[in-house]
């Protein structure tokens, strides 16, 4: 299976971002990609009024993405925002094309580093898995990378590839953390992992104050089931196509059967005390 990583920088205008999807999907299709992965918040960059731009999964914007996937005969994974409850939205991945049509709502919200995503975003409740080309694929979004159980549970359900769109915030040590987490989640689930991040906004708007820019650092990646990078991009907008081999997942799980060897640990800990 060939996968294209579309490391774009989303704009505030959802229609302008549809054009980015069209352009990158066409380029990925020409390179033979079956699956084209866009970042979290492809529909509209963070830092804008998400309630104002959120649309339902059967709305105009999502249907335009479906039309692009159908035209090019590819599967697209695209980050968007859908209406939630109580004046919140859902941080949603739309997956569409080749008979696939499903969605994943981000489960773990970014309530960290002084941010509170849960103030404006309603969390998802369910893991989502889909199949294409005989490959079982699990979904996650950005902050989900910090929660290993999501990935190992998917792997226990037969997932061979994890797809993780992100809009990763910059900061001290954040690039190293993204690199580490993508490799660790591939390794501890013994699955391929592809991550498509927003490009770093400073590469497009070098003179704009940091505080008014959207989030993204680039460093989109594809990682093999042994936690080794196949590719890791720099911080600029780019499209890169990789090929994965599902049989490598079976080989790795035979060599390193962590999913089989995993033990259920008693919830109560034995706490040693000293006098």
RAWOLIN-V364695 format. One record per residue. N is the residue number from 1. RES is the residue in one small letter. D_FIRST is the distance of its C-alpha to the first C-alpha in Angstrom with 2 decimals. Layout:
N/RES/D_FIRST ; N/RES/D_FIRST
This chain:
1/x/0.00 ; 2/x/3.79 ; 3/x/6.52 ; 4/x/10.13 ; 5/x/13.06 ; 6/x/16.12 ; 7/x/19.11 ; 8/x/21.91 ; 9/x/25.50 ; 10/x/26.48 ; 11/x/29.90 ; 12/x/32.51 ; 13/x/32.12 ; 14/x/29.36 ; 15/x/29.66 ; 16/x/29.11 ; 17/x/25.93 ; 18/x/24.74 ; 19/x/25.17 ; 20/x/23.05 ; 21/x/20.23 ; 22/x/20.79 ; 23/x/20.93 ; 24/x/17.89 ; 25/x/15.70 ; 26/x/17.04 ; 27/x/16.39 ; 28/x/12.73 ; 29/x/12.43 ; 30/x/14.34 ; 31/x/11.98 ; 32/x/9.22 ; 33/x/7.53 ; 34/x/6.44 ; 35/x/7.90 ; 36/x/10.99 ; 37/x/13.09 ; 38/x/16.83 ; 39/x/19.61 ; 40/x/22.10 ; 41/x/25.01 ; 42/x/23.25 ; 43/x/25.82 ; 44/x/28.74 ; 45/x/29.38 ; 46/x/31.20 ; 47/x/34.92 ; 48/x/35.50 ; 49/x/36.99 ; 50/x/34.05 ; 51/x/36.30 ; 52/x/37.15 ; 53/x/33.61 ; 54/x/32.04 ; 55/x/31.13 ; 56/x/30.24 ; 57/x/26.83 ; 58/x/28.35 ; 59/x/29.94 ; 60/x/29.78 ; 61/x/27.34 ; 62/x/24.67 ; 63/x/25.20 ; 64/x/24.76 ; 65/x/21.29 ; 66/x/20.55 ; 67/x/21.95 ; 68/x/19.71 ; 69/x/16.54 ; 70/x/18.16 ; 71/x/19.31 ; 72/x/16.00 ; 73/x/13.99 ; 74/x/11.52 ; 75/x/11.53 ; 76/x/13.77 ; 77/x/14.98 ; 78/x/18.47 ; 79/x/21.48 ; 80/x/24.72 ; 81/x/28.10 ; 82/x/29.55 ; 83/x/33.19 ; 84/x/34.28 ; 85/x/37.73 ; 86/x/40.84 ; 87/x/39.91 ; 88/x/36.59 ; 89/x/33.09 ; 90/x/29.80 ; 91/x/27.02 ; 92/x/24.23 ; 93/x/20.48 ; 94/x/19.74 ; 95/x/16.41 ; 96/x/16.41 ; 97/x/14.90 ; 98/x/13.86 ; 99/x/16.54 ; 100/x/15.71 ; 101/x/18.72 ; 102/x/19.65 ; 103/x/20.90 ; 104/x/21.62 ; 105/x/24.96 ; 106/x/25.23 ; 107/x/27.19 ; 108/x/28.57 ; 109/x/30.50 ; 110/x/31.44 ; 111/x/35.04 ; 112/x/35.33 ; 113/x/36.61 ; 114/x/39.22 ; 115/x/36.91 ; 116/x/37.11 ; 117/x/34.11 ; 118/x/35.51 ; 119/x/38.49 ; 120/x/36.50 ; 121/x/33.35 ; 122/x/33.32 ; 123/x/30.98 ; 124/x/28.42 ; 125/x/29.11 ; 126/x/26.03 ; 127/x/22.71 ; 128/x/19.90 ; 129/x/16.85 ; 130/x/14.59 ; 131/x/12.00 ; 132/x/9.21 ; 133/x/7.25 ; 134/x/9.44 ; 135/x/8.46 ; 136/x/11.67 ; 137/x/11.80 ; 138/x/15.12 ; 139/x/16.78 ; 140/x/19.44 ; 141/x/21.41 ; 142/x/23.19 ; 143/x/26.23 ; 144/x/24.36 ; 145/x/23.07 ; 146/x/26.63 ; 147/x/26.58 ; 148/x/24.92 ; 149/x/25.75 ; 150/x/23.34 ; 151/x/20.42 ; 152/x/22.03 ; 153/x/22.97 ; 154/x/19.44 ; 155/x/18.42 ; 156/x/21.44 ; 157/x/20.07 ; 158/x/16.90 ; 159/x/14.57 ; 160/x/11.79 ; 161/x/10.64 ; 162/x/13.36 ; 163/x/13.33 ; 164/x/16.71 ; 165/x/18.27 ; 166/x/21.59 ; 167/x/24.80 ; 168/x/26.15 ; 169/x/29.89 ; 170/x/31.43 ; 171/x/34.21 ; 172/x/35.48 ; 173/x/32.86 ; 174/x/30.20 ; 175/x/27.74 ; 176/x/28.18 ; 177/x/27.70 ; 178/x/24.37 ; 179/x/23.14 ; 180/x/24.62 ; 181/x/23.45 ; 182/x/19.74 ; 183/x/19.97 ; 184/x/22.30 ; 185/x/20.31 ; 186/x/17.26 ; 187/x/19.86 ; 188/x/21.98 ; 189/x/19.25 ; 190/x/17.44 ; 191/x/14.07 ; 192/x/11.57 ; 193/x/13.05 ; 194/x/12.44 ; 195/x/15.74 ; 196/x/16.71 ; 197/x/20.48 ; 198/x/23.15 ; 199/x/24.40 ; 200/x/27.83 ; 201/x/30.40 ; 202/x/32.81 ; 203/x/30.58 ; 204/x/31.21 ; 205/x/34.63 ; 206/x/36.36 ; 207/x/39.82 ; 208/x/39.17 ; 209/x/40.58 ; 210/x/38.05 ; 211/x/39.40 ; 212/x/38.45 ; 213/x/34.83 ; 214/x/31.75 ; 215/x/29.73 ; 216/x/26.83 ; 217/x/26.54 ; 218/x/23.15 ; 219/x/21.50 ; 220/x/18.04 ; 221/x/15.83 ; 222/x/12.80 ; 223/x/14.22 ; 224/x/13.38 ; 225/x/15.03 ; 226/x/18.18 ; 227/x/18.69 ; 228/x/18.14 ; 229/x/17.02 ; 230/x/14.13 ; 231/x/15.52 ; 232/x/18.29 ; 233/x/19.67 ; 234/x/23.38 ; 235/x/25.21 ; 236/x/25.05 ; 237/x/23.06 ; 238/x/19.90 ; 239/x/16.41 ; 240/x/13.90 ; 241/x/10.29 ; 242/x/8.42 ; 243/x/5.60 ; 244/x/5.53 ; 245/x/6.78 ; 246/x/8.19 ; 247/x/11.24 ; 248/x/12.24 ; 249/x/13.11 ; 250/x/15.38 ; 251/x/16.89 ; 252/x/17.69 ; 253/x/19.20 ; 254/x/21.29 ; 255/x/22.55 ; 256/x/23.11 ; 257/x/23.76 ; 258/x/24.82 ; 259/x/23.76 ; 260/x/26.08 ; 261/x/28.74 ; 262/x/29.07 ; 263/x/32.63 ; 264/x/34.08 ; 265/x/36.62 ; 266/x/39.96 ; 267/x/40.37 ; 268/x/43.79 ; 269/x/44.07 ; 270/x/46.95 ; 271/x/48.51 ; 272/x/50.73 ; 273/x/53.84 ; 274/x/56.40 ; 275/x/60.15
